[in-house]
Amino acid sequence: MLASLISQPASANGIDASINAAMQPITDAVAGFIFFEVSVFGAQLPLIVLWLIAASTFFTFYLKFLNLRGFKHAFELLRGDFSKSDHKGELSHFQALTTAVAGTVGIGNISSVAIIISLAGPGATFWLMLAGLLGMSTKFAECVLGVKYRKINPDGSISGGPMYYLEQGLKERNLAWLGKPMGYFYALAIVIGCMGIGNMFQSNQAFEQFVVVTGGESGFFADKGWLFGGMLACLVGVVIIGGIKSIARVTSRLVPFMALAYVLGS
Protein backbone atom coordinates (compact mmCIF):
# COMPACT_ATOMS: atom_id res chain seq x y z
CA MET A 1 0.00 0.00 0.00
CA LEU A 2 2.82 2.39 0.92
CA ALA A 3 4.60 1.84 -2.38
CA SER A 4 1.45 2.44 -4.38
CA LEU A 5 0.74 5.63 -2.43
CA ILE A 6 4.23 7.07 -2.74
CA SER A 7 4.33 6.25 -6.44
CA GLN A 8 1.52 8.75 -7.07
CA PRO A 9 2.62 12.09 -8.56
CA ALA A 10 3.85 14.48 -5.93
CA SER A 11 2.12 17.79 -5.41
CA ALA A 12 4.40 19.19 -2.72
CA ASN A 13 6.83 22.05 -3.25
CA GLY A 14 10.52 22.62 -2.60
CA ILE A 15 12.73 19.94 -1.10
CA ASP A 16 9.76 17.62 -0.53
CA ALA A 17 9.02 17.52 -4.26
CA SER A 18 12.68 16.85 -5.06
CA ILE A 19 12.78 13.89 -2.68
CA ASN A 20 9.54 12.49 -4.08
CA ALA A 21 10.80 12.83 -7.66
CA ALA A 22 14.07 11.08 -6.79
CA MET A 23 12.33 8.21 -4.98
CA GLN A 24 9.53 7.62 -7.50
CA PRO A 25 11.47 5.25 -9.82
CA ILE A 26 12.49 3.16 -6.82
CA THR A 27 8.99 2.99 -5.36
CA ASP A 28 7.53 2.13 -8.77
CA ALA A 29 9.94 -0.80 -9.07
CA VAL A 30 9.25 -1.99 -5.52
CA ALA A 31 5.49 -1.72 -6.02
CA GLY A 32 5.70 -3.75 -9.22
CA PHE A 33 7.60 -6.50 -7.41
CA ILE A 34 5.48 -6.61 -4.24
CA PHE A 35 2.14 -6.42 -6.01
CA PHE A 36 2.95 -8.91 -8.77
CA GLU A 37 -0.43 -10.08 -10.07
CA VAL A 38 -1.71 -13.49 -11.12
CA SER A 39 -4.91 -14.37 -12.94
CA VAL A 40 -7.64 -16.01 -10.82
CA PHE A 41 -10.91 -16.82 -12.58
CA GLY A 42 -10.23 -14.05 -15.06
CA ALA A 43 -9.42 -11.42 -12.42
CA GLN A 44 -5.96 -10.05 -11.68
CA LEU A 45 -5.04 -10.39 -8.00
CA PRO A 46 -1.76 -9.61 -6.21
CA LEU A 47 0.02 -12.85 -5.35
CA ILE A 48 0.92 -11.54 -1.89
CA VAL A 49 -2.77 -11.06 -1.05
CA LEU A 50 -3.61 -14.63 -2.09
CA TRP A 51 -0.73 -15.93 0.01
CA LEU A 52 -1.92 -14.00 3.09
CA ILE A 53 -5.47 -15.30 2.61
CA ALA A 54 -4.22 -18.88 2.32
CA ALA A 55 -2.06 -18.59 5.45
CA SER A 56 -4.73 -16.96 7.61
CA THR A 57 -7.38 -19.46 6.51
CA PHE A 58 -5.06 -22.39 7.26
CA PHE A 59 -4.22 -21.09 10.75
CA THR A 60 -7.88 -20.40 11.50
CA PHE A 61 -8.88 -24.01 10.81
CA TYR A 62 -5.70 -25.55 12.24
CA LEU A 63 -6.18 -23.67 15.53
CA LYS A 64 -9.88 -24.60 15.56
CA PHE A 65 -11.13 -21.01 15.35
CA LEU A 66 -9.09 -19.78 18.30
CA ASN A 67 -9.74 -16.25 17.04
CA LEU A 68 -13.35 -16.71 18.21
CA ARG A 69 -13.11 -19.03 21.20
CA GLY A 70 -10.05 -17.45 22.80
CA PHE A 71 -11.56 -14.14 23.94
CA LYS A 72 -12.28 -15.33 27.50
CA HIS A 73 -8.72 -16.52 27.98
CA ALA A 74 -7.39 -13.26 26.50
CA PHE A 75 -9.27 -11.17 29.07
CA GLU A 76 -8.04 -13.47 31.85
CA LEU A 77 -4.48 -12.82 30.70
CA LEU A 78 -5.04 -9.05 30.75
CA ARG A 79 -6.40 -9.27 34.29
CA GLY A 80 -3.20 -11.00 35.33
CA ASP A 81 -4.87 -14.28 36.30
CA PHE A 82 -1.85 -16.25 35.06
CA SER A 83 0.92 -13.82 35.98
CA LYS A 84 3.70 -15.06 38.25
CA SER A 85 6.70 -13.15 39.55
CA ASP A 86 9.12 -15.88 38.48
CA HIS A 87 8.01 -15.83 34.83
CA LYS A 88 10.68 -14.66 32.41
CA GLY A 89 9.92 -11.52 30.47
CA GLU A 90 10.33 -7.76 30.44
CA LEU A 91 6.70 -6.66 29.96
CA SER A 92 3.34 -7.31 31.54
CA HIS A 93 0.54 -8.78 29.44
CA PHE A 94 -1.12 -5.36 29.27
CA GLN A 95 2.09 -3.62 28.19
CA ALA A 96 2.64 -6.22 25.48
CA LEU A 97 -0.89 -5.65 24.22
CA THR A 98 -0.65 -1.86 24.18
CA THR A 99 2.72 -1.97 22.43
CA ALA A 100 1.24 -4.14 19.69
CA VAL A 101 -1.91 -2.02 19.40
CA ALA A 102 0.19 1.15 19.19
CA GLY A 103 1.49 -0.06 15.84
CA THR A 104 -1.99 -0.97 14.62
CA VAL A 105 -4.33 1.88 15.54
CA GLY A 106 -3.50 4.49 12.95
CA ILE A 107 -1.83 3.07 9.87
CA GLY A 108 -3.69 -0.23 10.14
CA ASN A 109 -7.13 0.85 11.28
CA ILE A 110 -7.65 4.47 10.25
CA SER A 111 -5.59 5.40 7.20
CA SER A 112 -5.82 2.01 5.52
CA VAL A 113 -9.56 1.66 6.07
CA ALA A 114 -10.26 5.12 4.69
CA ILE A 115 -8.09 4.48 1.63
CA ILE A 116 -9.64 1.07 0.91
CA ILE A 117 -13.23 2.32 1.20
CA SER A 118 -12.46 5.33 -1.00
CA LEU A 119 -11.01 3.02 -3.67
CA ALA A 120 -13.41 0.06 -3.47
CA GLY A 121 -16.60 1.51 -2.00
CA PRO A 122 -18.62 0.68 1.15
CA GLY A 123 -18.82 -3.00 0.20
CA ALA A 124 -15.16 -3.33 1.13
CA THR A 125 -16.20 -3.09 4.79
CA PHE A 126 -17.29 -6.74 4.78
CA TRP A 127 -13.96 -7.90 3.39
CA LEU A 128 -12.13 -5.75 5.91
CA MET A 129 -13.96 -7.46 8.77
CA LEU A 130 -13.31 -10.90 7.28
CA ALA A 131 -9.63 -10.10 6.79
CA GLY A 132 -9.41 -8.90 10.39
CA LEU A 133 -11.06 -12.08 11.67
CA LEU A 134 -8.79 -14.41 9.72
CA GLY A 135 -5.73 -12.28 10.36
CA MET A 136 -6.11 -12.80 14.11
CA SER A 137 -5.09 -16.44 13.64
CA THR A 138 -1.96 -15.48 11.71
CA LYS A 139 -1.08 -12.95 14.39
CA PHE A 140 -1.52 -15.57 17.11
CA ALA A 141 0.79 -17.98 15.28
CA GLU A 142 3.42 -15.25 14.91
CA CYS A 143 3.27 -14.39 18.62
CA VAL A 144 3.52 -18.03 19.73
CA LEU A 145 6.56 -18.61 17.53
CA GLY A 146 8.10 -15.37 18.78
CA VAL A 147 7.81 -16.52 22.41
CA LYS A 148 8.88 -20.10 21.71
CA TYR A 149 12.09 -19.13 19.95
CA ARG A 150 12.95 -15.93 21.79
CA LYS A 151 16.49 -15.43 23.03
CA ILE A 152 17.21 -14.47 26.63
CA ASN A 153 20.43 -12.47 26.73
CA PRO A 154 23.00 -12.63 29.57
CA ASP A 155 21.84 -9.26 30.92
CA GLY A 156 18.26 -10.51 31.21
CA SER A 157 16.94 -8.65 28.18
CA ILE A 158 14.99 -10.58 25.57
CA SER A 159 15.36 -10.64 21.80
CA GLY A 160 12.84 -12.25 19.51
CA GLY A 161 10.79 -12.04 16.37
CA PRO A 162 10.59 -13.66 12.93
CA MET A 163 14.31 -13.25 12.31
CA TYR A 164 14.90 -15.60 15.25
CA TYR A 165 12.15 -18.18 14.79
CA LEU A 166 12.75 -18.46 11.05
CA GLU A 167 16.34 -19.45 11.73
CA GLN A 168 15.77 -21.67 14.78
CA GLY A 169 12.46 -23.20 13.73
CA LEU A 170 13.65 -24.24 10.29
CA LYS A 171 16.91 -25.47 11.79
CA GLU A 172 14.92 -27.93 13.90
CA ARG A 173 13.43 -29.25 10.67
CA ASN A 174 16.89 -29.70 9.13
CA LEU A 175 16.42 -26.62 6.97
CA ALA A 176 19.14 -24.46 8.50
CA TRP A 177 20.39 -23.63 5.01
CA LEU A 178 17.04 -21.93 4.37
CA GLY A 179 16.26 -20.53 7.82
CA LYS A 180 19.34 -18.36 8.28
CA PRO A 181 19.11 -16.46 4.96
CA MET A 182 15.36 -16.03 5.47
CA GLY A 183 16.00 -14.62 8.94
CA TYR A 184 18.57 -12.17 7.60
CA PHE A 185 16.30 -11.20 4.73
CA TYR A 186 13.41 -10.54 7.11
CA ALA A 187 15.61 -8.39 9.37
CA LEU A 188 16.68 -6.30 6.37
CA ALA A 189 13.15 -6.09 4.99
CA ILE A 190 11.63 -5.02 8.32
CA VAL A 191 14.18 -2.20 8.64
CA ILE A 192 13.19 -0.94 5.19
CA GLY A 193 9.51 -1.46 6.03
CA CYS A 194 9.82 0.49 9.28
CA MET A 195 11.38 3.38 7.39
CA GLY A 196 8.45 3.39 4.98
CA ILE A 197 5.14 2.25 6.44
CA GLY A 198 6.30 2.79 10.03
CA ASN A 199 7.82 6.25 9.61
CA MET A 200 7.39 7.97 6.26
CA PHE A 201 3.70 7.35 5.74
CA GLN A 202 2.63 8.05 9.32
CA SER A 203 4.78 11.16 9.65
CA ASN A 204 3.46 12.35 6.28
CA GLN A 205 -0.14 11.97 7.46
CA ALA A 206 0.67 13.79 10.71
CA PHE A 207 2.36 16.55 8.73
CA GLU A 208 -0.67 16.97 6.46
CA GLN A 209 -2.89 17.54 9.49
CA PHE A 210 -0.30 19.85 11.07
CA VAL A 211 -0.26 22.00 7.93
CA VAL A 212 -4.05 22.27 7.99
CA VAL A 213 -4.10 23.65 11.54
CA THR A 214 -1.14 26.00 11.01
CA GLY A 215 -2.33 28.04 8.05
CA GLY A 216 -2.83 25.55 5.24
CA GLU A 217 -0.95 25.78 1.94
CA SER A 218 -0.06 29.41 2.62
CA GLY A 219 1.34 28.69 6.08
CA PHE A 220 4.99 28.62 7.11
CA PHE A 221 5.18 24.83 7.33
CA ALA A 222 3.45 24.10 4.01
CA ASP A 223 6.71 23.21 2.21
CA LYS A 224 8.79 22.28 5.26
CA GLY A 225 7.94 18.65 5.80
CA TRP A 226 11.61 17.95 6.54
CA LEU A 227 11.48 20.30 9.54
CA PHE A 228 8.36 18.68 10.95
CA GLY A 229 9.90 15.25 10.37
CA GLY A 230 13.02 16.24 12.29
CA MET A 231 11.02 17.44 15.28
CA LEU A 232 8.90 14.30 15.21
CA ALA A 233 12.02 12.13 15.05
CA CYS A 234 13.39 13.79 18.18
CA LEU A 235 10.17 13.16 20.10
CA VAL A 236 10.05 9.52 19.00
CA GLY A 237 13.74 9.10 19.80
CA VAL A 238 13.17 10.12 23.41
CA VAL A 239 10.79 7.16 23.71
CA ILE A 240 12.52 4.40 21.74
CA ILE A 241 16.11 4.97 22.85
CA GLY A 242 15.17 3.52 26.24
CA GLY A 243 14.33 0.19 24.61
CA ILE A 244 11.21 -1.94 24.80
CA LYS A 245 10.58 -1.13 28.47
CA SER A 246 10.50 2.59 27.74
CA ILE A 247 8.22 2.04 24.75
CA ALA A 248 5.88 -0.13 26.82
CA ARG A 249 5.65 2.47 29.59
CA VAL A 250 4.57 5.12 27.11
CA THR A 251 2.18 2.94 25.12
CA SER A 252 0.50 1.58 28.25
CA ARG A 253 -0.52 5.16 29.06
CA LEU A 254 -1.29 6.50 25.58
CA VAL A 255 -2.88 3.54 23.80
CA PRO A 256 -6.03 3.31 25.95
CA PHE A 257 -6.82 6.92 24.99
CA MET A 258 -5.95 6.20 21.35
CA ALA A 259 -8.28 3.22 21.29
CA LEU A 260 -11.08 5.17 22.98
CA ALA A 261 -10.70 8.06 20.52
CA TYR A 262 -10.74 5.58 17.62
CA VAL A 263 -13.95 3.91 18.83
CA LEU A 264 -15.71 7.21 19.55
CA GLY A 265 -14.58 8.66 16.23
CA SER A 266 -15.83 5.67 14.27
C-alpha positions in Angstrom: 0.0 0.0 0.0 2.8 2.4 0.9 4.6 1.8 -2.4 1.4 2.4 -4.4 0.7 5.6 -2.4 4.2 7.1 -2.7 4.3 6.3 -6.4 1.5 8.8 -7.1 2.6 12.1 -8.6 3.8 14.5 -5.9 2.1 17.8 -5.4 4.4 19.2 -2.7 6.8 22.1 -3.2 10.5 22.6 -2.6 12.7 19.9 -1.1 9.8 17.6 -0.5 9.0 17.5 -4.3 12.7 16.9 -5.1 12.8 13.9 -2.7 9.5 12.5 -4.1 10.8 12.8 -7.7 14.1 11.1 -6.8 12.3 8.2 -5.0 9.5 7.6 -7.5 11.5 5.2 -9.8 12.5 3.2 -6.8 9.0 3.0 -5.4 7.5 2.1 -8.8 9.9 -0.8 -9.1 9.3 -2.0 -5.5 5.5 -1.7 -6.0 5.7 -3.7 -9.2 7.6 -6.5 -7.4 5.5 -6.6 -4.2 2.1 -6.4 -6.0 2.9 -8.9 -8.8 -0.4 -10.1 -10.1 -1.7 -13.5 -11.1 -4.9 -14.4 -12.9 -7.6 -16.0 -10.8 -10.9 -16.8 -12.6 -10.2 -14.1 -15.1 -9.4 -11.4 -12.4 -6.0 -10.0 -11.7 -5.0 -10.4 -8.0 -1.8 -9.6 -6.2 0.0 -12.9 -5.3 0.9 -11.5 -1.9 -2.8 -11.1 -1.0 -3.6 -14.6 -2.1 -0.7 -15.9 0.0 -1.9 -14.0 3.1 -5.5 -15.3 2.6 -4.2 -18.9 2.3 -2.1 -18.6 5.4 -4.7 -17.0 7.6 -7.4 -19.5 6.5 -5.1 -22.4 7.3 -4.2 -21.1 10.7 -7.9 -20.4 11.5 -8.9 -24.0 10.8 -5.7 -25.5 12.2 -6.2 -23.7 15.5 -9.9 -24.6 15.6 -11.1 -21.0 15.3 -9.1 -19.8 18.3 -9.7 -16.3 17.0 -13.4 -16.7 18.2 -13.1 -19.0 21.2 -10.1 -17.5 22.8 -11.6 -14.1 23.9 -12.3 -15.3 27.5 -8.7 -16.5 28.0 -7.4 -13.3 26.5 -9.3 -11.2 29.1 -8.0 -13.5 31.8 -4.5 -12.8 30.7 -5.0 -9.1 30.7 -6.4 -9.3 34.3 -3.2 -11.0 35.3 -4.9 -14.3 36.3 -1.9 -16.3 35.1 0.9 -13.8 36.0 3.7 -15.1 38.2 6.7 -13.2 39.6 9.1 -15.9 38.5 8.0 -15.8 34.8 10.7 -14.7 32.4 9.9 -11.5 30.5 10.3 -7.8 30.4 6.7 -6.7 30.0 3.3 -7.3 31.5 0.5 -8.8 29.4 -1.1 -5.4 29.3 2.1 -3.6 28.2 2.6 -6.2 25.5 -0.9 -5.7 24.2 -0.7 -1.9 24.2 2.7 -2.0 22.4 1.2 -4.1 19.7 -1.9 -2.0 19.4 0.2 1.2 19.2 1.5 -0.1 15.8 -2.0 -1.0 14.6 -4.3 1.9 15.5 -3.5 4.5 13.0 -1.8 3.1 9.9 -3.7 -0.2 10.1 -7.1 0.9 11.3 -7.6 4.5 10.3 -5.6 5.4 7.2 -5.8 2.0 5.5 -9.6 1.7 6.1 -10.3 5.1 4.7 -8.1 4.5 1.6 -9.6 1.1 0.9 -13.2 2.3 1.2 -12.5 5.3 -1.0 -11.0 3.0 -3.7 -13.4 0.1 -3.5 -16.6 1.5 -2.0 -18.6 0.7 1.1 -18.8 -3.0 0.2 -15.2 -3.3 1.1 -16.2 -3.1 4.8 -17.3 -6.7 4.8 -14.0 -7.9 3.4 -12.1 -5.7 5.9 -14.0 -7.5 8.8 -13.3 -10.9 7.3 -9.6 -10.1 6.8 -9.4 -8.9 10.4 -11.1 -12.1 11.7 -8.8 -14.4 9.7 -5.7 -12.3 10.4 -6.1 -12.8 14.1 -5.1 -16.4 13.6 -2.0 -15.5 11.7 -1.1 -12.9 14.4 -1.5 -15.6 17.1 0.8 -18.0 15.3 3.4 -15.3 14.9 3.3 -14.4 18.6 3.5 -18.0 19.7 6.6 -18.6 17.5 8.1 -15.4 18.8 7.8 -16.5 22.4 8.9 -20.1 21.7 12.1 -19.1 19.9 12.9 -15.9 21.8 16.5 -15.4 23.0 17.2 -14.5 26.6 20.4 -12.5 26.7 23.0 -12.6 29.6 21.8 -9.3 30.9 18.3 -10.5 31.2 16.9 -8.6 28.2 15.0 -10.6 25.6 15.4 -10.6 21.8 12.8 -12.3 19.5 10.8 -12.0 16.4 10.6 -13.7 12.9 14.3 -13.2 12.3 14.9 -15.6 15.3 12.2 -18.2 14.8 12.8 -18.5 11.1 16.3 -19.4 11.7 15.8 -21.7 14.8 12.5 -23.2 13.7 13.6 -24.2 10.3 16.9 -25.5 11.8 14.9 -27.9 13.9 13.4 -29.3 10.7 16.9 -29.7 9.1 16.4 -26.6 7.0 19.1 -24.5 8.5 20.4 -23.6 5.0 17.0 -21.9 4.4 16.3 -20.5 7.8 19.3 -18.4 8.3 19.1 -16.5 5.0 15.4 -16.0 5.5 16.0 -14.6 8.9 18.6 -12.2 7.6 16.3 -11.2 4.7 13.4 -10.5 7.1 15.6 -8.4 9.4 16.7 -6.3 6.4 13.1 -6.1 5.0 11.6 -5.0 8.3 14.2 -2.2 8.6 13.2 -0.9 5.2 9.5 -1.5 6.0 9.8 0.5 9.3 11.4 3.4 7.4 8.4 3.4 5.0 5.1 2.3 6.4 6.3 2.8 10.0 7.8 6.2 9.6 7.4 8.0 6.3 3.7 7.3 5.7 2.6 8.1 9.3 4.8 11.2 9.6 3.5 12.3 6.3 -0.1 12.0 7.5 0.7 13.8 10.7 2.4 16.6 8.7 -0.7 17.0 6.5 -2.9 17.5 9.5 -0.3 19.8 11.1 -0.3 22.0 7.9 -4.1 22.3 8.0 -4.1 23.7 11.5 -1.1 26.0 11.0 -2.3 28.0 8.1 -2.8 25.5 5.2 -0.9 25.8 1.9 -0.1 29.4 2.6 1.3 28.7 6.1 5.0 28.6 7.1 5.2 24.8 7.3 3.5 24.1 4.0 6.7 23.2 2.2 8.8 22.3 5.3 7.9 18.6 5.8 11.6 18.0 6.5 11.5 20.3 9.5 8.4 18.7 10.9 9.9 15.2 10.4 13.0 16.2 12.3 11.0 17.4 15.3 8.9 14.3 15.2 12.0 12.1 15.0 13.4 13.8 18.2 10.2 13.2 20.1 10.1 9.5 19.0 13.7 9.1 19.8 13.2 10.1 23.4 10.8 7.2 23.7 12.5 4.4 21.7 16.1 5.0 22.9 15.2 3.5 26.2 14.3 0.2 24.6 11.2 -1.9 24.8 10.6 -1.1 28.5 10.5 2.6 27.7 8.2 2.0 24.8 5.9 -0.1 26.8 5.6 2.5 29.6 4.6 5.1 27.1 2.2 2.9 25.1 0.5 1.6 28.2 -0.5 5.2 29.1 -1.3 6.5 25.6 -2.9 3.5 23.8 -6.0 3.3 26.0 -6.8 6.9 25.0 -6.0 6.2 21.3 -8.3 3.2 21.3 -11.1 5.2 23.0 -10.7 8.1 20.5 -10.7 5.6 17.6 -14.0 3.9 18.8 -15.7 7.2 19.5 -14.6 8.7 16.2 -15.8 5.7 14.3 
